Amino acid sequence: MSNDTIPQTVLFPDLFTKPLIATFDQPQASSDGGAVLLKAAEARYGLIDGFARCLVDDRQPGKVQHTLKDLIAQRIFGLACGHADANDADRLVDDPIHKLLLGRDPVVGDPLASQPTISRFENRVGIQELYAMGHELAASVIERHHQRLRGRARRITIDLDPTDDPTHGAQQLTFFNGHYDCWCYLPLLAFVTFDDEVEQYLCAAILRPGNAPASRGARGVLRRLIDLLRIAFPHARFLVRLDGGFATPEIFDWLDAEPGVDYVVAMAENPVLTRHAEAAMGEARTQSEASGQTEHVYTEACYAARTWPHPRRVVIKAEVVRLAARAPRDNARFVVTNLRQSPRFVYEHVYCARGDIENRIKELHDGLQIGRTSCCRFWANQLRVLLTAAAYVLMQELRLRAARTACARTQVSGLRERLLKLGVHVVVSVRRIVLHLPTATPDLDAWRRIALALGARAG
């Protein structure tokens, strides 16, 4: 017998009062037993079918073993379960749960695609197909929340933010970025928030070269998103929140020309804005010297850069920062806006709220490895970014359905560990498939509630 035919066994003779034997001999078992929730969540979006419709299959039919739909599903479900690399496909080809997620018999069904097949798939997708997939992602997310809210949102907030995606090889269009001090890509991510909800829903993810300015592609993304949102939510007003990298004349002109769109856009300091802030800075210094603490004063100005066709309102936060064992530091901040509320309200309650998308971006990096863009071809890496975004959308759906449970505000990595990474033994009979999950599942109540919210029935 070869080692491959012998069940892998580990013996701990002295660890406990009795000898302990660990034998890996359960062929119809998986460590992703809870991942059937992903299948139920995906049914609410139809992302896999939508992505598959965007692709042209030019392979020879007689040689095709895995449809494009199956390859997309395998990657999205694998990413959501923490299998970020195409190399992981070789270890999952016979996993009963992952075969079940693709609609195959978990025991006798055909194996899943191998790493070479996955790699060939990732490298064959073209630019037009990727554009269509990006549109499908946004349309699916917006349609899902249109159905959930019945088109009745009053205010929809759109946040755009770039993030660094460090590269470590000979990938196309990787460049050194002085701001992030590394060779990288610079993906642009877009999120939407409905009314006063806490969750910011990812709806677009566009990979860009590492030397791209922050505003590249932003106007096109905003235009497409607002067009889709206006159809789904005809009575909503829109708020666009952007950081200083997006403060270009083209962006401002477009925002001013769009009806029903409010905006708050940060702007870098310049000598003219410094003069406008000087009186407020003097007051903040006086208050800080008296209290010995960080103090800030709000004011506003009417300002027009040379490239602007007319003046715009600028909200100014004049702040003096005091930290232990350090000299006081001036910290003036500027936000261009067309809102009419007080400067303090605009800055603290409107603009600062955009900071929470940093937590969403951290989830994409740490929980779903969106930076695993290690293909040589730029467009293959764009496909990986889109598939990772789709996996994140499914995880956000699980978190939405976990309302009023212990998992309601759990990050993606925690959701995976608590809801998806459950040991399971799969039994298939003529009439049904039974997943034998552990009774000691810590979040059993949350799992059941999410399953019922996604269409399961209590049995």
Beta strands, then each sheet from edge to edge (+ up, - down):
strand 1: 8-12
strand 2: 20-24
strand 3: 29-30
strand 4: 155-162
strand 5: 165-166
strand 6: 175-177
strand 7: 182-185
strand 8: 188-194
strand 9: 201-206
strand 10: 237-242
strand 11: 261-267
strand 12: 295-303
strand 13: 312-321
strand 14: 329-330
strand 15: 333-337
strand 16: 424-428
strand 17: 433-436
sheet 1: 1+ 2-
sheet 2: 3+ 16- 17+
sheet 3: 9+ 8- 4+ 10+ 11+ 15- 13+ 12-
sheet 4: 9+ 8- 4+ 10+ 11+ 15- 13+ 14-
sheet 5: 5+ 7- 6+
end
